[in-house]
C-alpha cells in the first residue's frame, strides 16, 4: 500500500525526519524522472514514489507516516548515452549522495555496470540508506592551537591485533576507546588523531578477482554515511569515540576523499552520483564529439568541484561531521582537485574559499595533501591560510640525507629551519608544513631502513605498483635478517630519523605503528592487504622505541626553541643569531662548506624563545669529534642521544658524536 505523499517545499537534500513523516531531496540537472524506493526488513521493495522537480534542480517529496530508520534507495530515468555523460537506468538502485547511514558494505558485482539494454534490478546488491534523526554533538569549543603531534591511523589495522581490543570490537572504531589505546596515544604525546577514511567505500575493480580488498578506504561512494566494516553499530559509536578522545585532550580529524568516487570510469559501477547526474557531479572533457571522464585523481573519475551542487555536497558533509559528531578537522586527500577548474588549480578557488569562511569550518583544523596526479597537480605551499599542507619534500630530503646522498647538508638545514622555500610567503609560518618521514602510502619507517627496493608481490600486479623512488636503504641485508650488526644499525637509523623529525620547525605527523617498528615486509603500497601485512603487530612492538618517541615528544614540549613557529634565518637579533649552522670544528658553516658534496655532520645552534640549544647530526658510520661553540658563558648538558647504549661525555670544549646519531644539548645556565 502506498504511503501518502506530497511535494516538499524546497527540501534539504537527503532524507529529513519531520513532524509527520520524512522529506526527501535530490539534486539532478539532467534526470527526467527520480523515485525514492522504500524497502522492508526483508530487503524487499515495498513502494516507489516519484519525486517532483522544483526550483534549483532539486527533486523532492514528503512521505507521511514514515519514520527514522526507514530503509530507502533512489532510481532515476532519462537519457542513456555514456559517450555523452548520461547513465540513466531505472534498473539501477542508487545510493542517495546525502545518505547518513547505510545498512551494509558495498560489494562489487558485474551487474552494477551492465549497459541499460542488458541491465537487471540491482536492488539486492546495493546497500540501502537508513533515515536518520538529526543528532547534535556536544558544543565543544574548537581547539585552534597548533598540533603537537598528528597521528595518522587506519582504524581496522590498528585495532585488529591490539591485545586490549577483544572479539567484535576488533577492526572497529569502538575498539579505539579502550583505556590502553588512549594511554598509548597520550604516552607518546599525540594530541591529534587523523583517521584514514571512514566513509562508505567500495573495492577497486581489479581486487575481487585477486581475493583482495581495499583496507585504506580511499574509494568512497558515500560522503555522510560511515562504512559498516569499521562502524558496524552505527553513528553513535563514532560520536562516543570522538567524545572520549576530546575528554582525553585528543582531537579527531577525518581523512576525506572529495576528489573522486568508487564509481570509477565509464565502465565502472553505476551506484550513486553517476546514475543521478554524471555530467554535474563529475568533470568531463570533450574529444571527437564525445565526453570523457577526466582522471586527475588517477582512479577513473574526478569530482567537478567548481560546480555549485558539488561544492554544496562537500560543504554540507563537512559541516555534518563537525556538528553531529564533534570532528575537529579534516585532511583532504588529493586536495588540489578541490581547487581545480578547466583553467587549472587556484588556491583562491570558490570551494576552498567557502571552507575558509564557513562559520563552522573556519575554526577547524584543515590539512591538505597538496598534489594530485593530474597535469600541473603539484602545489605544496600554495594553499594559503588556514590550511596545513603535507610536506613530501621534507620526507624525501631528510631521507636522502640519512641515506648518504651527496649535497644534502643544505637541504637538511632548510627542512630543520621550517621549509622557508615552500612556506615563507603571504604571512605563513613553519607550522603550515606538516613534516613526516613516512605515511600510509609508501614504506613504513622500519622498512625504510630495511629494504633497498619495494616488495609488492602480494598486491597481484607483479611488483609494478607503488613508488619506485623511496630513498631507502637496507643496512647490508634486504629485509629480515639475523645479523645483529644490521639489526642494531636499523634501530639506530630509525631513532636518528625520528629525532630529526622532532627537532624540526613545522607541524609533525607520525603514522600509527612507526613508533614501535611496524613492518609491511617491504610492501610500499599495501592498500589491498587487509591481513597481517597491515595489521599492527602489538605483541612484537619495540617498547624501547615507544619510550624513545615519548621522550622526543616530551623534549619538544619542554623546549620552546624547538616549538618556535618562526622560520630560522640566521640573522642577528638582540645580539644573537636565531640559528648558527656549525661545522664539526665548531666554526660557523661558510659557503664552501655548504657546497661540499660529502658534508655529513651538521650542528644546529639555536637561540630561540629565550633558550639555547645545540643539536648535532652525524650521518657517518663512525664516531666524530665535534667542538662546542667558543662562548665562555656556555655550559651544556646532554638532553638526548639517539643511538642505543651510546655513552656521550660533554666537556666545555668538545664531545664525540656516535655513528649515525642525533645529539641534543641544552645550555645549563638558564635563559639566553
C-alpha positions in Angstrom: 0.0 0.0 0.0 1.4 3.4 -1.0 2.3 6.0 1.6 0.6 9.4 1.5 3.0 11.7 -0.3 3.2 15.4 -1.2 5.7 17.7 -2.9 8.1 19.2 -0.4 8.8 22.9 -0.2 12.5 23.5 -1.0 13.6 20.5 1.0 17.1 19.9 2.3 18.9 17.3 0.3 18.8 13.7 1.6 16.2 12.3 4.0 14.9 14.6 6.8 12.6 13.5 9.5 9.7 15.9 10.0 6.8 16.0 12.5 4.6 14.0 10.1 7.0 11.8 8.1 10.1 12.1 6.1 11.0 14.6 3.3 13.4 13.6 0.5 15.5 15.9 -1.6 17.8 15.0 -4.5 19.8 17.2 -6.9 19.9 16.5 -10.6 20.0 18.7 -13.7 19.7 16.0 -16.3 17.3 13.4 -14.9 13.8 13.1 -16.4 12.3 11.2 -13.5 13.5 10.3 -10.0 11.9 7.9 -7.5 12.5 7.1 -3.9 12.1 3.4 -3.2 11.2 2.1 0.2 12.3 -1.4 1.5 11.1 -3.6 4.3 13.1 -5.6 6.8 13.4 -8.4 4.3 15.1 -6.1 1.8 12.0 -6.2 -0.5 11.0 -3.1 -2.3 7.5 -2.1 -0.9 6.9 1.3 -2.6 8.3 3.5 -5.4 7.4 7.2 -5.1 8.1 9.7 -7.8 9.7 13.0 -6.8 8.7 16.4 -8.2 11.2 18.6 -9.8 11.4 22.0 -8.2 13.5 25.2 -8.1 17.2 24.8 -8.4 17.1 21.3 -9.9 16.1 19.9 -6.5 13.7 16.9 -6.8 11.6 16.3 -3.7 8.7 14.7 -2.0 7.3 14.1 1.5 6.2 10.7 2.7 3.7 10.9 5.5 3.9 8.3 8.3 7.5 7.3 7.5 10.0 7.4 10.4 13.6 7.2 11.3 15.5 4.0 10.3 13.3 3.6 7.3 15.2 1.9 4.5 15.4 3.5 1.1 17.2 4.0 -2.2 16.8 6.0 -5.3 16.1 5.3 -9.0 16.5 7.7 -11.9 15.4 7.7 -15.5 16.5 9.8 -18.5 18.8 9.6 -21.5 21.2 6.7 -21.6 24.3 7.7 -23.6 27.6 7.1 -21.7 29.5 8.8 -24.6 27.7 12.0 -23.7 27.8 11.5 -19.9 24.3 10.0 -19.4 24.0 6.8 -17.4 20.3 6.8 -16.6 18.8 3.3 -15.9 15.8 2.8 -13.5 17.0 -0.8 -13.0 20.0 0.6 -11.1 19.2 1.3 -7.4 21.2 4.3 -6.4 22.5 5.4 -3.0 21.5 8.8 -2.0 24.6 11.1 -2.1 23.3 12.6 1.2 22.6 9.2 2.9 23.6 9.4 6.5 23.7 5.7 7.2 23.9 2.6 5.1 22.8 -0.9 6.2 25.8 -2.9 4.7 29.1 -2.6 3.0 29.5 -2.0 -0.7 30.3 -5.2 -2.7 31.2 -5.1 -6.4 29.3 -7.1 -9.0 29.4 -7.0 -12.8 25.6 -6.4 -12.7 26.3 -2.9 -11.3 27.9 -1.8 -14.6 25.8 -3.6 -17.2 24.6 -1.3 -20.0 20.9 -0.4 -19.9 19.9 -2.8 -22.6 21.2 -5.7 -20.6 20.6 -4.5 -17.1 18.8 -6.2 -14.2 17.4 -4.8 -11.0 20.4 -4.1 -8.7 18.5 -3.5 -5.5 19.6 -6.9 -4.0 23.2 -5.8 -4.5 23.2 -2.3 -3.2 23.3 -1.0 0.4 20.1 0.7 1.5 20.2 4.1 3.1 18.6 4.4 6.6 16.7 7.6 7.5 18.4 9.2 10.5 17.3 11.8 13.0 19.5 14.9 13.4 21.7 14.5 16.5 23.8 17.3 17.6 27.3 16.7 19.1 28.2 18.4 22.4 29.1 22.0 21.7 32.9 21.7 22.1 34.8 24.8 21.6 37.2 24.1 18.7 40.8 24.0 19.8 42.7 26.3 17.4 46.1 25.6 18.9 48.9 24.2 16.7 49.0 20.4 16.8 51.8 19.0 18.9 51.8 15.6 17.1 49.4 14.4 14.4 49.0 10.6 14.4 47.7 9.1 11.2 45.7 6.0 11.9 43.8 3.3 10.0 41.1 2.0 12.4 40.9 -1.5 11.2 44.7 -2.5 11.0 45.3 -0.5 14.3 42.8 -2.5 16.3 42.7 -5.9 14.7 45.6 -7.3 16.8 45.6 -5.0 19.8 45.6 -7.1 23.0 43.2 -4.8 24.8 40.6 -5.0 22.0 38.6 -8.2 22.0 36.1 -10.0 19.9 33.7 -8.0 17.7 35.4 -4.7 18.7 38.5 -5.6 16.7 38.7 -3.7 13.5 36.2 -1.1 14.6 36.0 2.5 15.9 34.6 1.1 19.2 38.0 -0.7 19.7 39.7 2.7 19.7 38.1 3.6 23.0 39.9 1.1 25.3 42.0 2.7 28.1 45.2 1.0 26.8 44.8 2.5 23.4 44.2 6.0 24.7 47.0 5.7 27.2 49.4 4.7 24.4 48.5 7.8 22.4 48.9 10.1 25.4 52.2 8.4 26.3 53.8 9.4 23.0 52.3 12.9 23.1 49.6 12.6 20.4 47.1 15.4 20.5 45.5 15.0 17.0 44.4 11.6 15.7 43.8 11.6 11.9 41.5 8.7 11.0 42.0 7.4 7.5 38.7 7.3 5.5 35.7 6.0 7.4 33.0 6.9 4.9 31.4 4.0 2.9 33.8 2.8 0.2 33.9 0.1 -2.5 36.7 -2.2 -3.5 38.7 -1.3 -6.6 37.5 -3.3 -9.6 40.6 -5.4 -10.0 40.8 -6.6 -6.4 38.0 -9.1 -6.0 39.4 -11.5 -8.7 42.7 -11.4 -6.8 41.0 -12.2 -3.5 41.9 -8.8 -2.1 40.0 -6.0 -0.5 40.7 -2.3 -0.1 41.6 -1.6 3.6 42.6 2.1 3.2 39.2 3.3 2.2 40.3 5.8 -0.5 37.5 4.8 -2.9 34.3 6.3 -1.4 30.7 6.1 -2.5 29.1 8.0 0.4 30.2 11.3 2.0 28.0 11.2 5.0 27.5 7.6 5.8 30.2 5.6 7.6 31.4 2.2 6.4 29.8 -0.6 8.4 33.1 -2.5 8.3 34.6 -0.2 10.8 31.5 1.3 12.4 29.0 -1.6 12.4 26.9 -0.2 15.3 26.1 3.0 13.5 26.9 6.7 14.1 26.7 6.6 17.8 29.9 4.6 18.0 31.8 7.4 16.3 30.2 10.0 18.5 31.3 8.1 21.6 34.8 7.7 20.3 35.2 11.4 19.5 33.8 12.5 22.8 36.1 10.1 24.7 39.1 11.4 22.8 38.0 15.0 23.4 37.9 14.3 27.1 41.4 12.9 26.9 42.7 16.0 25.2 42.9 14.5 21.7 41.3 16.0 18.7 39.9 13.7 16.0 40.5 14.7 12.3 38.9 12.8 9.4 40.7 11.9 6.2 38.2 12.8 3.5 38.2 12.0 -0.2 36.4 14.6 -2.3 38.5 14.1 -5.4 36.8 11.0 -6.9 34.3 8.2 -6.1 34.4 4.4 -6.4 32.1 4.6 -9.4 35.3 4.7 -11.5 35.5 5.3 -15.2 32.8 4.9 -17.8 33.0 1.1 -17.4 32.6 1.3 -13.7 29.6 0.6 -11.5 26.5 2.9 -11.6 25.6 3.1 -7.9 25.1 6.7 -6.9 26.0 10.1 -8.5 26.9 8.6 -11.9 23.3 7.3 -12.2 21.7 10.6 -10.9 23.6 13.2 -12.9 27.1 12.3 -14.0 27.5 15.5 -16.1 27.1 17.6 -12.9 29.0 15.6 -10.3 32.0 14.5 -12.5 34.4 16.5 -14.6 34.3 15.7 -18.3 36.4 16.7 -21.3 35.1 16.7 -24.9 37.1 14.9 -27.6 35.9 13.9 -31.1 32.4 14.8 -30.2 32.3 12.6 -27.1 32.5 13.4 -23.4 35.2 11.5 -21.4 35.6 11.4 -17.6 38.6 13.4 -16.5 41.0 11.3 -14.5 43.0 13.9 -12.5 42.6 11.7 -9.4 44.2 8.6 -11.2 41.1 6.5 -10.3 38.8 6.9 -13.3 36.8 9.9 -12.4 37.2 13.4 -10.8 34.6 15.4 -8.9 33.6 18.6 -10.5 34.4 20.8 -7.5 33.8 24.1 -9.3 30.1 23.2 -9.7 27.8 24.7 -7.0 26.0 21.4 -6.4 29.3 19.5 -5.8 30.5 22.4 -3.6 27.3 22.2 -1.5 27.8 18.4 -1.2 31.3 18.9 0.1 30.5 21.8 2.5 27.3 20.1 3.8 29.1 16.8 4.6 32.0 18.6 6.3 29.5 20.6 8.4 27.7 17.4 9.2 30.8 15.7 10.6 31.5 18.7 12.8 28.0 19.5 14.1 26.8 15.9 14.6 30.0 14.2 15.7 32.3 16.8 17.1 35.0 16.2 14.5 37.8 18.8 14.9 39.0 19.0 11.3 39.9 17.2 8.1 42.7 16.0 6.0 41.9 16.4 2.3 43.1 13.6 0.0 44.5 14.9 -3.3 43.3 18.3 -2.2 44.3 20.1 -5.4 41.2 18.7 -7.1 39.2 20.9 -4.7 40.7 23.9 -6.3 40.6 22.8 -9.9 38.6 24.2 -12.8 39.0 24.0 -16.5 41.7 26.6 -16.1 43.7 24.5 -13.6 44.3 24.9 -9.9 43.8 28.1 -7.9 44.3 28.5 -4.2 41.5 31.1 -4.4 39.0 28.6 -5.9 35.5 29.1 -4.7 35.3 25.8 -2.8 38.5 26.5 -0.8 37.2 30.0 -0.1 34.0 28.6 1.2 35.9 26.3 3.6 38.0 29.2 4.8 35.0 31.4 5.5 32.3 29.0 6.6 31.1 29.8 10.1 31.6 26.2 11.3 34.6 25.1 9.2 36.8 28.2 9.6 37.9 27.2 13.1 38.6 23.5 12.1 42.0 22.0 11.5 42.2 21.8 7.7 45.1 19.7 6.3 45.7 19.5 2.5 47.5 16.8 0.6 48.6 19.4 -1.9 49.0 17.4 -5.0 47.1 15.1 -7.5 48.2 13.1 -10.5 46.6 15.4 -13.0 48.5 17.9 -15.2 50.1 20.7 -13.1 48.9 18.9 -9.9 51.8 19.6 -7.5 51.2 22.6 -5.3 53.0 22.2 -2.0 53.0 25.6 -0.2 50.2 27.0 -2.4 47.1 26.5 -0.3 47.4 29.5 2.0 45.9 30.0 5.4 44.4 28.4 7.3 45.4 25.1 5.6 48.3 23.0 6.8 49.9 21.0 4.0 51.7 17.7 3.8 55.3 18.4 3.0 56.6 15.5 0.9 59.8 17.3 0.2 60.6 17.2 3.9 60.2 13.4 3.8 62.3 13.0 0.7 65.2 15.3 1.6 65.6 14.1 5.2 65.6 10.5 3.8 68.2 11.4 1.2 70.5 13.0 3.8 70.4 9.9 6.1 70.7 7.6 3.1 74.1 9.3 2.4 73.4 11.1 -0.8 75.8 13.9 -1.7 74.9 17.5 -1.5 72.1 17.2 1.1 73.5 19.2 4.0 71.9 22.4 2.9 68.6 20.7 2.2 68.6 19.2 5.7 69.2 22.6 7.2 66.4 24.1 5.2 64.0 21.5 6.4 65.1 21.8 10.0 64.6 25.6 9.7 60.9 25.3 8.6 61.0 24.8 4.8 61.0 28.5 4.1 61.5 27.8 0.4 58.0 26.4 0.3 56.1 28.2 3.1 57.7 31.6 3.8 55.3 33.8 1.9 52.0 35.6 2.4 52.4 35.6 6.2 52.6 31.9 6.5 54.6 30.1 9.3 56.6 26.9 9.6 53.5 25.2 11.1 51.8 25.4 7.7 54.0 22.5 6.7 53.3 19.0 8.0 56.7 17.3 8.3 56.6 13.5 8.1 59.0 10.6 7.5 56.5 8.0 6.4 52.8 7.8 5.8 50.2 5.2 5.0 51.3 5.4 1.3 54.9 4.2 1.0 57.4 2.3 3.2 56.9 2.1 6.9 59.7 3.8 8.9 61.2 0.4 9.8 61.0 -0.8 6.2 62.7 2.4 5.0 65.9 1.3 6.7 65.5 -2.4 5.9 64.7 -2.6 2.2 66.5 -1.1 -0.7 63.6 -1.9 -3.0 59.8 -2.3 -2.8 58.3 -5.8 -2.5 54.7 -5.5 -3.5 54.2 -9.0 -5.0 51.2 -9.7 -2.7 49.3 -7.0 -4.5 49.0 -9.1 -7.6 50.5 -6.6 -10.0 53.9 -8.2 -10.4 55.5 -5.5 -8.3 54.7 -2.8 -10.8 52.5 -0.8 -8.4 53.8 1.6 -5.7 56.5 4.3 -5.8 59.9 3.4 -7.1 61.7 6.5 -5.7 61.7 5.6 -2.0 65.2 6.9 -1.0 65.5 3.8 1.2 68.4 1.7 2.3 68.7 -1.8 3.9 71.8 -1.6 6.1 73.5 -4.5 4.4 70.7 -7.1 4.1 67.4 -6.9 2.2 64.5 -7.5 4.6 64.6 -9.8 7.7 68.0 -10.8 8.9 69.7 -12.3 11.9 72.8 -10.2 11.5 72.9 -8.3 14.8 75.0 -5.5 13.4 72.4 -4.9 10.7 69.6 -5.0 13.2 71.3 -2.5 15.5 72.1 -0.2 12.6 68.5 -0.2 11.5 67.3 0.6 15.1 69.7 3.5 15.3 68.7 4.8 11.9 65.1 4.8 12.9 65.9 6.7 16.0 68.1 9.2 14.2 65.2 9.9 11.7 62.7 10.3 14.5 65.0 12.6 16.4 65.4 14.7 13.2 61.6 15.0 12.9 61.1 16.1 16.4 63.7 18.9 16.3 62.4 20.3 13.0 60.4 23.5 12.8 56.9 22.8 11.5 54.0 20.6 12.3 54.7 16.9 12.9 53.0 13.7 11.8 53.7 10.1 12.7 51.9 7.1 11.2 50.5 4.6 13.6 52.9 1.8 14.4 56.1 3.6 13.3 56.7 4.4 16.9 57.2 0.7 17.6 58.8 -0.6 14.5 55.9 -1.8 12.4 56.8 -3.6 9.1 54.8 -4.4 6.0 57.5 -6.7 4.7 58.7 -4.1 2.2 55.3 -3.5 0.7 55.1 0.2 -0.1 51.5 0.2 -1.4 49.6 -2.1 1.0 46.1 -0.6 0.3 44.8 -4.0 -0.6 46.2 -6.0 2.3 43.5 -6.5 4.9 45.7 -9.0 6.7 48.8 -9.4 8.8 50.8 -7.2 6.3 49.0 -4.1 7.5 47.5 -5.2 10.9 49.7 -3.7 13.6 51.7 -6.4 15.5 51.3 -5.1 19.0 52.8 -8.2 20.6 56.1 -7.7 19.0 56.2 -3.9 19.4 59.5 -2.4 20.3 58.7 -0.9 23.7 62.1 0.8 23.9 61.3 2.7 20.7 57.9 3.7 22.0 59.6 5.2 25.1 62.1 6.9 22.9 59.3 8.6 20.9 57.6 9.6 24.1 60.9 11.1 25.3 61.3 13.0 22.0 57.7 14.3 22.3 58.4 15.5 25.9 61.7 17.2 24.9 59.8 19.1 22.1 57.1 20.1 24.6 59.7 21.3 27.2 61.9 23.3 24.8 60.3 26.3 23.2 63.2 26.7 20.8 62.1 23.5 19.1 58.4 24.6 19.0 59.1 28.1 17.7 56.8 29.0 14.8 59.3 31.3 13.2 61.5 30.5 10.2 65.1 30.2 11.2 67.0 32.8 9.2 70.5 33.1 10.7 70.0 36.8 11.1 71.3 38.5 14.2 68.8 40.0 16.6 69.3 41.2 20.2 73.0 40.1 20.0 72.3 36.6 18.8 71.5 34.8 15.6 68.4 32.6 15.9 70.4 29.8 14.4 74.1 29.2 13.5 74.9 26.2 11.4 78.2 24.7 12.7 81.0 22.6 11.2 82.5 19.8 13.3 85.3 22.2 14.3 82.7 24.4 16.0 83.0 27.2 13.4 80.1 28.6 11.5 79.4 27.0 8.2 80.8 29.0 5.2 79.6 28.9 1.7 82.2 26.5 0.6 81.1 24.1 3.4 77.6 24.1 2.1 78.9 23.3 -1.4 81.0 20.3 -0.3 79.0 17.3 -1.6 80.3 14.9 1.1 79.3 17.1 4.1 77.8 14.7 6.6 78.0 16.4 10.0 76.0 19.5 11.0 75.4 21.5 14.2 72.2 23.5 14.7 73.0 26.1 17.3 69.7 27.7 18.4 69.0 31.0 20.3 65.2 30.9 20.2 62.4 31.6 22.6 64.8 32.6 25.3 66.8 29.4 25.4 69.9 28.0 23.9 70.0 24.5 22.3 72.6 22.7 20.2 71.6 19.8 18.0 74.2 17.7 16.2 73.6 15.4 13.2 76.1 12.8 12.2 75.2 10.5 9.3 78.7 8.9 9.1 79.2 5.3 10.2 82.0 6.3 12.5 82.5 8.5 15.6 83.1 12.2 15.0 84.6 14.6 17.5 82.9 18.0 17.4 83.9 21.2 19.0 81.4 23.2 21.0 80.8 26.9 20.3 83.5 29.1 21.8 81.3 31.2 24.0 82.8 31.4 27.5 79.4 31.6 29.3 78.0 28.5 27.8 77.9 25.2 29.6 75.9 22.3 28.0 74.2 19.3 29.4 73.1 16.3 27.5 69.4 16.1 26.6 69.2 13.3 24.1 71.4 10.8 22.3 69.5 8.9 19.6 71.9 5.9 19.4 71.2 2.9 21.6 73.5 2.4 24.6 75.9 5.2 23.4 77.9 7.0 26.0 78.5 10.6 25.3 80.6 12.8 27.6 80.3 16.5 27.2 83.1 18.8 28.4 83.5 22.5 27.8 85.3 22.2 24.5 84.0 19.1 22.7 82.1 15.8 22.6 82.2 12.7 20.4 79.1 12.0 18.3 78.3 8.3 17.9 77.9 7.0 14.4 74.5 7.7 12.7 73.2 9.8 15.5 71.4 12.9 16.6 72.6 14.5 19.9 70.7 17.3 21.6 72.4 19.6 24.2 70.9 22.4 26.3 72.5 25.4 27.8 72.6 24.9 31.6 72.9 28.5 32.7 69.3 29.4 32.2 67.9 31.7 29.6 70.0 33.4 26.9 
